Amino acid sequence: MEKNQYEIGDIVRMKKPHPCGSRLWTITRTGMDFGLKCQGCGHFVMLPRAKFEKMAGAVVEKAEIP
């Protein structure tokens, strides 16, 4: 099974909604931990890679690479 490649700026749909109701998050940091910013309310969280990969549903929009 191929692992997804996540990049800074990607918008990801999570399996469960945030308390504000939004499921869309922007990736702000990658590595061992992922930094995510909620598209609905702007809340910022840090998640370990394993937890993020379990909770992520699909990449909705890939970041534009110049």
Secondary structure as UniProt FT lines:
FT   TURN            8..9
FT   STRAND          11..14
FT   TURN            19..20
FT   STRAND          24..29
FT   STRAND          33..38
FT   TURN            39..41
FT   STRAND          44..48
FT   HELIX           49..55
FT   STRAND          56..61
//
